[in-house]
Amino acid sequence: MQDKTITFDKFARWVAGILLAMAILYVLNYLSAVLLPFFVAWLLAYLIHPIVAFVQYRLHVPGRVLAIIVTLVFLIAVIGGIAYLIIPPMVEQFEKLGSLVAQYLHEKTHINNFPLAIRQWIEANSANIQDFFNQREVKKALSDTMPKLFSVIGQTADVIISVVASLITLLYLFFILLDYEKLAAGFIKIFPPKSRPFWQELIADVERELNSYIRGQSLVALCIGILFCIGFTIIGFPMAIGMGILIGILSLIPYVHGLALIPMVFLSLLKAADTGQNFWVILASAVGVFVVVQLITDMILTPKIMGKAMGLNPAVLLLSLSVWGALLGFIGLIIALPLTTLIIAYYQRYVTKETATGHGTPSATQDGAEGQDAN
């Protein structure tokens, strides 16, 4: 075979493509606040559409609108049921902790009404408190703290705005689901007719990889949640079912369920204070369950379920989340998975000449081309 030469025209197209990609990233970053509800809605529509299609065509619910409403009501009921299993028990544990702290303070100080005692102490020491706040160091500390306080207030306003944006997201979600097939089929028409076969093959590869990853990771998360429910129930850990469900949800993103160690420490402390058992023994038993489930996940679940068929290794996923999150902020986290699968699918099909389903096996067309060259 003759080596392919890089012509000026090809080089110019490459440069133009790189500049176009940089311009698109800049526009996405600049308009992230506006585009975020749409991207979230499209991602949710991608995940929910199979359920809507099942409700409409398999359960014979008349009309797409009614099928969407039935699906959304079902999903809201499921989410509400999960929240009911997690939030009320957690609130109950906080209330129990508050009563235990109050009881401990009463036994140590013999004070019945803490708010009244605090108010009386402030009135008795008002002059000393005023002198304290007039000190130069305290004033400097307050001047440094106030901007952070306003930052927190600004973040609270952002949360309120995000709630309003969530309503917009629901509207986007409804209308995208209403014509999902037409929108998905019409997306390819934004490209010139000459390049549409290229994008059709690439999008098919991306969709196959995304479907495989989402199904595999969801099954892994389900198994992890069940194992934690069983393990915590065996050792008598507080909120065994709720904690198992919470960890299973966190496991939808690989290794994020390690954050569950924080509430595990809190619940261990609460159980020790309530029952009089040794805190370290309770925490060690919970960590032991965590370690056992993690070993089962890494040695059995992930290799068997994800396997060689998955296009994204968990380490690659975490790297992609970090990179796209740093480039585009929260919107980058939303589109990190499809963008990463798009890049990998392009690299496999057009650079290494591997099929998306083969994962390392040269494509038939490539084999044929090599055979012709050999002849």
Secondary structure, DSSP 8 states (H G I E B T S, - for coil): -------HHHHHHHHHHHHHHHHHHHHHHHTHHHHHHHHHHHHHHHHHHHHHHIIIIIS--SSHHHHHHHHHHHHHHHHHHHHHHHHHHHHHHHHHHHHHHHHHHHHHH--S-HHHHHHHHHHHTHHHHHHHHTSHHHHHHHHHHHHHHHHHHHHHHHHHHHHHHHHHHHHHHHHHHHTHHHHHHHGGGGS-GGGHHHHHHHHHHHHHHHHHHHHHHHHHHHHHHHHHHHHHHHTT-TTHHHHHHHHHHHTTSTTGGGGGHHHHHHHHHHHHHHH---HHHHHHHHHHHHHHHHHHIIIIIIIIIITTT-S--HHHHHHHHHHHHHHHTHHHHHHHHHHHHHHHHHIIIIIS-B-TTTSSSB-HHHHHHHHHHH-
